[in-house]
Amino acid sequence: MRTSLWKNSSFLKLWLAQLTANIGDQCYSFALLWYLLQTTKSGTALSLLAVPEMVAGLLFYLIGGVLADRCNPRLLMAGTDVARIGVVLAVGVMTVFGARQFSFFLAAQFMLGVFSSLFQPARTVALKSIVPLEQLSRANGILDTTFRTVRILAPMTIGLVASAVPLSTLFFVNAGSYLLSVLFVCTIGMTKRTDSGPASKLSVRQYGADIATGVNELRQNRSLLSILLFSNLGYLVWLVTYNVGFPFLAERMEQGNGSTLAMLMGFYGVGNLLGSLYMSRASYSRHLFVILMGWVAQAGGFLLLTAGGTFHWIAFLGAAIAGVGGPLIGIPTVTAIQLKAKDAHIGKVYAINMLMFTFFGMLSSTLGAVWLGKLPVEQLFLTSGLFLAALSAVGLLIEKRNQTEKHQSFDA
């Protein structure tokens, strides 16, 4: 009989570390957006906040992947959390003194993006060393469910707290949450990896060689490469549909206003949570198939949203259905990396996956700038839904072929 993950003290400590950090991150995001809105009165400034983090990801995810495979992931996670404490404390102090230098906040976002790019591969590597292989999917599902639950529930509580204390207090709360995360992470017990990377000094040449081994891992592992490609290709349309399509649809709906957009995003978030709860209990071995089912749900939701301007209840239903697909895509992808990549390459393969996600996300944002306001929003949802449906159909054909080859090889 399998031991419950909640009886695994190392997993419990990692979960507590992520829970406290997630709550703190929500405090930071709320406080930063509200502070900059009050000081800049600029929607353009707010839209630029995501750019430094994307750039940091492009520059540092591969570095994070190499370090996660070479170093002790527990120490790497603790070190990046300590560094993030310094950044959020600096932001908190600047807000206390009423700083208006927008460039400072962009720089802070870049630094947080750097440390996140180092933390995430380390956490992916660490999880495999503290959880039995057969429980990796459930563990990833629990961490994902926790993140999505905090993202839905925390803003309401934070809003009440922010009305009673100075806004800068929330930045210091975030610093305290990272401190708790460090304390939990440092007490995690980890098994030694038998397949860990070489302990040679990391020179520029060796760094390049390490990246080459990660790329070569994917070249030799066609199954894992297919998973990464199909889990990320859909983001070519997803980001623009969510970030641009949802606000324009809310405006298009009769008497649409900020509350309409909040409801659309809220239904999407509820769908996310339901999908994540399902994945935390599901048992599966066909990772690509589950990922494609996630894109099918996204496609169905987006196609329903094409009628949202006329039938509001269909818009909310479509948003919820699309939301269910998110965890069906993200959780199997991370689990597949942990199970299918060699231990010495998990961090690098995860980093390559995140680079692909960032690349397609930036392309999607570019498409949004081209589309913005030039075509009816219904066409955006229709085009995105059809693209994801076609992507899923091609993926299912490839997945069926892979399964056939696998069975033939087994029979032989």
matplotlib code that plots the C-alpha trace (Angstrom):
import matplotlib.pyplot as plt

x = [0.0, 1.3, 2.3, 0.4, 2.4, 1.3, 3.3, 6.4, 8.1, 10.3, 7.4, 5.4, 8.2, 8.5, 4.8, 4.8, 7.7, 5.8, 2.6, 4.2, 6.1, 2.9, 1.0, 3.8, 4.0, 0.3, 0.9, 3.8, 1.9, -1.2, 0.9, 3.1, 0.3, -1.7, 1.3, 2.3, -1.2, -1.4, 2.0, 2.1, -1.6, -0.4, -1.8, 1.2, 3.5, 1.6, 1.7, 5.5, 5.9, 5.9, 8.6, 11.7, 10.7, 10.4, 13.8, 15.3, 13.8, 15.3, 18.7, 18.8, 16.6, 19.4, 21.8, 19.3, 19.0, 22.7, 23.1, 20.2, 21.8, 25.3, 24.6, 22.6, 19.1, 18.1, 20.9, 20.1, 16.4, 17.4, 20.0, 17.5, 14.9, 17.4, 18.3, 14.5, 14.2, 16.8, 14.9, 11.4, 12.9, 14.4, 11.1, 9.3, 11.8, 11.5, 7.7, 7.9, 9.8, 7.3, 9.7, 8.4, 11.4, 9.6, 13.0, 13.8, 10.7, 11.5, 15.0, 13.4, 11.1, 14.1, 16.0, 13.0, 12.8, 16.4, 16.0, 12.8, 14.6, 17.2, 14.6, 12.2, 14.6, 16.0, 12.6, 11.8, 15.0, 14.5, 11.0, 12.2, 14.7, 12.1, 9.0, 8.6, 8.4, 4.8, 3.7, 5.4, 2.3, 0.3, 3.0, 3.1, -0.7, -0.8, 1.8, -0.2, -3.5, -2.0, -0.7, -4.0, -6.0, -3.8, -4.1, -7.9, -8.4, -5.5, -6.4, -9.7, -7.9, -5.0, -7.4, -8.9, -5.4, -4.3, -7.2, -6.0, -2.2, 0.2, 0.6, 4.4, 3.6, 2.7, 6.2, 7.6, 5.1, 6.5, 10.0, 8.8, 7.2, 10.5, 12.3, 9.8, 10.4, 14.1, 13.6, 11.4, 13.7, 16.8, 15.3, 14.3, 15.9, 17.0, 18.4, 21.7, 21.3, 23.2, 23.1, 24.1, 26.2, 30.0, 31.5, 34.0, 34.4, 31.7, 33.6, 32.0, 33.1, 31.8, 28.5, 28.1, 28.9, 26.3, 23.7, 24.7, 24.0, 20.6, 19.8, 21.2, 19.0, 15.9, 17.3, 17.7, 14.4, 11.8, 8.9, 10.0, 10.7, 7.1, 5.7, 7.7, 6.7, 3.0, 2.8, 4.2, 3.0, -0.5, 0.9, 1.4, -2.3, -3.1, -1.4, -2.9, -6.4, -6.3, -4.5, -6.2, -9.3, -10.8, -10.6, -12.0, -14.8, -15.7, -16.0, -18.0, -20.6, -23.6, -22.9, -19.4, -17.1, -14.3, -16.6, -17.4, -13.7, -13.2, -16.0, -14.5, -11.1, -12.7, -14.6, -11.3, -9.6, -12.3, -11.8, -8.0, -8.6, -11.0, -8.5, -5.7, -7.7, -8.4, -4.8, -3.7, -5.8, -5.4, -3.2, -1.8, 1.2, 0.4, 1.6, 1.2, -2.4, -3.3, -1.6, -3.5, -6.8, -5.8, -5.5, -8.8, -10.5, -8.8, -10.0, -13.6, -13.7, -12.4, -14.9, -17.7, -16.4, -17.0, -20.7, -20.0, -20.8, -24.4, -25.0, -23.1, -23.7, -21.9, -18.9, -18.6, -19.0, -16.4, -14.0, -14.4, -13.9, -10.8, -9.5, -9.8, -7.2, -4.4, -3.4, -3.9, -1.1, 1.4, 1.4, 2.0, 4.8, 6.8, 6.1, 7.2, 10.5, 11.1, 10.4, 11.7, 14.9, 18.0, 18.6, 21.7, 19.7, 16.3, 17.2, 18.4, 15.5, 13.1, 14.9, 14.6, 10.9, 10.6, 12.6, 10.1, 7.2, 8.7, 9.5, 6.0, 4.6, 6.5, 5.5, 1.9, 2.3, 3.6, 0.6, -1.6, 0.0, -0.6, -4.2, -5.2, -8.5, -8.2, -10.5, -13.6, -12.8, -14.9, -12.5, -9.6, -11.4, -12.5, -9.0, -7.3, -9.9, -9.4, -5.6, -5.7, -8.1, -5.8, -2.8, -4.5, -5.6, -2.0, -0.7, -3.1, -2.1, 1.6, 0.7, -1.2, 1.7, 4.1, 1.9, 1.7, 5.5, 5.8, 3.5, 5.2, 8.6, 7.2, 5.7, 8.9]
y = [0.0, 3.4, 5.8, 9.1, 12.0, 14.0, 11.5, 12.2, 14.9, 16.2, 16.6, 18.3, 20.8, 21.5, 22.0, 24.4, 26.3, 26.8, 27.6, 30.5, 31.8, 31.7, 33.7, 36.2, 36.5, 37.4, 40.1, 41.5, 41.4, 43.1, 45.8, 46.5, 46.8, 49.1, 51.2, 51.7, 52.4, 55.2, 56.7, 56.3, 56.4, 54.5, 51.3, 51.0, 51.0, 48.1, 46.1, 46.5, 44.8, 41.3, 42.0, 42.0, 38.6, 37.2, 38.5, 37.1, 33.7, 33.7, 34.6, 32.5, 29.4, 27.4, 28.6, 27.5, 24.1, 23.5, 24.5, 22.4, 19.3, 20.1, 21.6, 20.6, 21.7, 22.3, 24.8, 26.4, 26.9, 28.4, 30.7, 32.1, 32.6, 34.6, 36.7, 37.4, 38.6, 41.3, 42.4, 42.6, 44.4, 47.0, 47.4, 47.8, 50.4, 52.4, 52.4, 53.7, 56.7, 57.1, 56.3, 57.0, 55.8, 53.2, 51.9, 50.7, 48.6, 47.1, 46.3, 44.6, 42.5, 41.5, 40.3, 38.4, 36.8, 35.8, 34.1, 32.4, 31.0, 29.5, 28.3, 26.4, 23.9, 23.2, 22.5, 20.1, 18.2, 18.2, 16.8, 13.7, 13.0, 13.2, 11.6, 7.9, 7.8, 6.5, 9.5, 12.2, 13.1, 13.4, 15.5, 17.9, 18.0, 19.0, 21.8, 23.0, 22.9, 24.8, 27.5, 27.9, 27.9, 30.7, 32.7, 32.6, 33.1, 35.3, 38.5, 38.9, 38.6, 40.7, 43.5, 43.6, 43.7, 46.4, 48.6, 48.4, 48.8, 50.8, 49.3, 48.8, 46.3, 43.8, 43.8, 43.1, 40.2, 38.8, 39.0, 37.2, 34.5, 33.8, 33.6, 30.9, 29.2, 29.1, 27.6, 24.8, 24.1, 23.8, 21.0, 18.9, 15.5, 14.4, 11.1, 11.3, 11.1, 8.2, 9.9, 13.4, 15.4, 15.8, 17.8, 19.6, 23.4, 25.2, 27.2, 28.8, 25.9, 23.3, 25.3, 25.0, 21.3, 20.8, 22.5, 20.3, 17.2, 18.5, 19.1, 15.7, 14.1, 15.4, 14.4, 10.8, 10.8, 11.4, 10.7, 13.4, 15.9, 15.4, 16.1, 19.3, 20.5, 19.8, 21.1, 24.5, 25.1, 25.9, 28.9, 30.6, 31.5, 31.0, 34.1, 36.6, 35.0, 35.2, 38.6, 40.4, 38.3, 38.2, 42.0, 42.8, 40.2, 41.7, 45.1, 43.6, 42.0, 44.2, 46.5, 45.0, 46.5, 45.6, 43.2, 41.3, 40.8, 39.7, 37.1, 35.7, 35.3, 34.0, 31.2, 30.4, 30.2, 27.9, 25.7, 25.7, 24.6, 21.8, 20.5, 20.6, 18.8, 16.1, 15.8, 15.5, 12.3, 10.9, 7.9, 7.9, 6.9, 8.5, 11.9, 13.3, 12.1, 13.9, 17.1, 16.9, 16.5, 19.7, 21.5, 20.0, 21.5, 24.9, 24.7, 23.8, 26.7, 29.2, 28.1, 28.6, 32.0, 33.1, 33.2, 35.0, 38.5, 37.4, 34.7, 35.6, 32.3, 30.6, 32.9, 32.0, 28.3, 28.5, 30.2, 27.5, 24.7, 26.4, 26.7, 23.0, 22.4, 24.3, 21.7, 18.9, 20.5, 21.7, 18.9, 15.9, 17.9, 18.4, 14.8, 13.5, 15.4, 14.0, 10.4, 10.3, 12.4, 11.1, 12.4, 14.3, 16.2, 16.9, 20.5, 21.3, 19.6, 21.5, 24.7, 24.0, 23.5, 26.8, 28.5, 27.1, 28.4, 31.8, 31.9, 31.0, 33.3, 36.3, 35.4, 35.3, 38.7, 40.0, 38.6, 40.4, 43.7, 43.1, 42.0, 44.5, 46.1, 45.3, 42.3, 41.4, 39.5, 36.6, 35.9, 35.8, 33.1, 31.2, 31.2, 30.2, 27.4, 26.0, 26.2, 24.3, 21.7, 21.1, 21.0, 18.4, 16.3, 16.2, 15.3, 12.5, 10.9, 11.1, 9.8, 6.9, 6.1, 6.1, 3.8, 1.4, 1.3, 0.8, -2.2, -3.7, -3.3, -4.9, -7.8, -8.4]
z = [0.0, -1.0, 1.8, 1.7, 0.4, 3.5, 5.6, 3.6, 5.8, 3.0, 0.6, 3.3, 4.0, 0.2, 0.0, 3.0, 1.5, -1.7, 0.1, 2.1, -0.9, -3.1, -0.6, -0.3, -4.1, -4.3, -1.7, -3.7, -7.0, -5.6, -3.8, -6.8, -9.3, -7.0, -6.1, -9.7, -10.8, -8.1, -9.0, -12.8, -13.8, -16.9, -18.3, -20.5, -17.5, -16.0, -19.2, -19.3, -15.9, -17.5, -20.0, -17.7, -16.2, -19.7, -20.7, -17.5, -18.3, -21.8, -20.4, -17.2, -17.5, -19.1, -16.5, -13.8, -15.5, -15.6, -11.9, -10.8, -12.4, -11.0, -7.5, -4.5, -5.5, -1.9, -1.4, -4.8, -3.8, -0.4, -2.0, -4.5, -1.9, 0.2, -2.8, -3.4, 0.2, -0.6, -3.8, -2.2, 0.9, -1.4, -3.2, 0.1, 1.3, -1.9, -1.7, 1.9, 0.6, -2.3, -5.1, -8.6, -10.7, -12.9, -14.1, -10.6, -10.5, -13.9, -12.7, -9.6, -11.8, -13.9, -10.8, -9.5, -12.9, -12.7, -9.3, -10.4, -13.4, -11.0, -8.5, -10.7, -12.3, -8.8, -7.4, -10.3, -9.7, -5.9, -6.1, -7.9, -5.1, -2.3, -3.8, -5.1, -8.9, -8.9, -6.8, -8.9, -10.9, -7.7, -6.1, -9.1, -9.0, -5.3, -5.8, -8.8, -7.0, -4.1, -6.4, -8.2, -4.9, -3.4, -6.7, -6.4, -2.7, -1.6, -3.5, -1.5, 1.8, 0.7, -0.4, 3.1, 4.7, 2.4, 3.5, 7.1, 6.8, 4.7, 1.2, 1.7, 4.5, 1.9, 0.4, 3.9, 4.2, 1.0, 2.4, 5.5, 3.4, 1.6, 4.9, 6.0, 2.7, 3.3, 6.7, 5.3, 2.3, 4.5, 6.5, 3.5, 3.4, -0.1, -1.5, -3.3, -7.1, -8.6, -12.0, -11.0, -13.3, -13.2, -10.4, -12.6, -12.5, -14.5, -17.1, -20.1, -22.2, -19.8, -19.6, -23.3, -23.1, -20.5, -22.6, -25.5, -23.4, -22.6, -26.2, -27.1, -24.5, -26.4, -29.8, -28.6, -26.6, -29.3, -27.0, -24.6, -27.4, -28.7, -25.3, -25.0, -28.5, -28.2, -24.6, -25.7, -29.3, -28.1, -26.2, -29.6, -29.5, -25.8, -24.3, -26.8, -26.4, -22.6, -22.2, -25.1, -26.0, -22.5, -21.9, -25.3, -24.9, -21.5, -23.2, -26.1, -23.7, -23.0, -20.1, -19.9, -17.3, -15.0, -13.1, -16.3, -16.9, -13.3, -13.7, -16.9, -15.3, -12.2, -14.1, -15.9, -12.5, -11.2, -14.2, -13.6, -10.0, -11.0, -13.6, -11.1, -8.4, -11.0, -12.0, -8.3, -8.1, -11.7, -12.6, -16.2, -18.2, -21.6, -20.8, -24.4, -24.6, -21.4, -22.6, -25.9, -24.0, -22.2, -25.5, -26.6, -23.6, -24.3, -27.9, -26.9, -24.4, -26.9, -29.5, -27.0, -26.2, -29.8, -28.8, -25.6, -26.8, -27.4, -24.8, -21.6, -19.8, -22.7, -22.3, -18.6, -19.4, -22.2, -19.8, -17.2, -19.8, -21.2, -17.7, -17.0, -19.8, -18.2, -15.5, -18.0, -20.0, -17.4, -14.8, -17.2, -18.9, -15.7, -14.6, -18.0, -17.7, -14.3, -15.4, -18.9, -18.7, -17.1, -13.6, -14.7, -17.3, -15.6, -14.8, -18.3, -20.0, -17.7, -18.6, -22.3, -21.8, -20.1, -22.9, -25.4, -23.3, -23.0, -26.7, -27.9, -25.2, -26.6, -30.1, -28.9, -27.3, -30.7, -32.5, -29.9, -30.8, -34.5, -33.9, -31.2, -32.2, -35.9, -36.0, -34.0, -30.8, -31.9, -34.8, -32.3, -30.2, -33.4, -34.9, -31.6, -31.0, -34.5, -34.3, -31.0, -32.4, -35.4, -33.1, -31.0, -34.0, -35.3, -31.9, -31.4, -34.7, -33.6, -30.1, -31.7, -33.9, -31.0, -29.0, -31.9, -32.3, -28.6, -28.6, -31.7, -30.0, -26.8, -28.8, -30.6]

ax = plt.figure().add_subplot(projection="3d")
ax.plot(x, y, z, "-o")
ax.set_aspect("equal")
plt.show()
